[in-house]
Amino acid sequence: MHNPSQSGASLEISDLSKAYGSFKALDAVSLTARQGEFLSLLGPSGSGKTTTLNMIAGFTSPTSGEIRVDGREISTLPPYRRDIGIVFQHYALFPHLTAAQNIAFPLQRRGMPRRDVAVRVAEALEMVKLDGYGDRYPRQLSGGQQQRVAFARAVVFKPKLLLMDEPLGALDKKLREDLQGEIRRIHRSLGITFVFVTHDQEEALALSDRIAVFNHGRIEQIGTSRELYETPATEFVARFIGEANIFSGTLVRGDAGLALDTPVGLLPVETRLPAGRQASLVVRPERLEIGKAPHAGSDPHVPATVRDVVYLGSNRRIEIVFDDGRTGIIRGSGRGTDVGAGERIDIRWSIADGYVVPFSSSQT
Ligand code: ATP
């Protein structure tokens, strides 16, 4: 039986930087992918994801820093000696070779005997569900099928590490979702380490064991989907992963404990940050409750006006405006969410459902 832990490499990046003139595309990034892990690099356009991937692959040389695969420093090795599989957004298949010949290419380059090549190519075609398509040229295949061939070509020589740069970016939504399922299945069955670049948070959440969130050439946080959603390290992560209500102000200590002094009122919080610090409170939309009268208990609560209600079948998405003009979002279902545009409400949440992050002035 296949043992996944034996076939994946560990990847360790320390203090990796890339400068183009005075511009730092990547600024002292460190991260680790464990053996067999599915790690996504997620972030907005220009945040340094592709630069990182290209340095792991060997297409771009670092300005400084180290890249280790299974403990071995690879920064100085040429790409073809790194033994890493790569899939790009644009399939990059050889147009004059058939699907089978494309997949055979990395094996032939490694000098594998012909008969073995034929067996491995057949296995790879079957893995990506393209048995029977081996004789077709790329132009005779759909975009999704071409990407399957590219995928088969990237893993046919059994690399321990597979890099993917927005491999589903050129496909439509339905096809993307189908291929996401396949990528997960193949990741599980091969047991190799995947590093997957995407700017699509839902795709990262659906696929990854862990996600590294990039912003301006730095990593803001690395964690599981749940950690990023429930305990974001920064306001940027809170906004980038899912939706968030965010209140900013100064932490103050009152009779009842710590509270955040915000333009919409004093909001009780639980945090390890000290009084006096500027901070932001993150409350997820599904944690908010709607009251028709001001809350009388000790839970945090804020008055707001309903701006719009979108009925989504199983739940409603309610856009609200706070009295300082900032907007917020509530998600919920049931009678309590029966409100209409223009209505005054009082929103509340349990203190444990708010998460405090240090204040930062620039978010993008
Ligand atoms: P995208 O999702 O748009 O591909 P990304 O997060 O992958 O974005 P990178 O391609 O890594 O971003 O680029 C990071 C920054 O480095 C960008 O501001 C980009 O313009 C800059 N950059 C990349 N390559 C070069 C280059 N050869 N010369 C100068 N600047 C570059």
Boltz pocket constraint, residues with backbone or C-beta under 6 A from the ligand:
constraints:
  - pocket:
      binder: B
      contacts: [[A, 20], [A, 24], [A, 25], [A, 43], [A, 44], [A, 45], [A, 46], [A, 47], [A, 48], [A, 49], [A, 50], [A, 51], [A, 52], [A, 199]]
      max_distance: 6.0
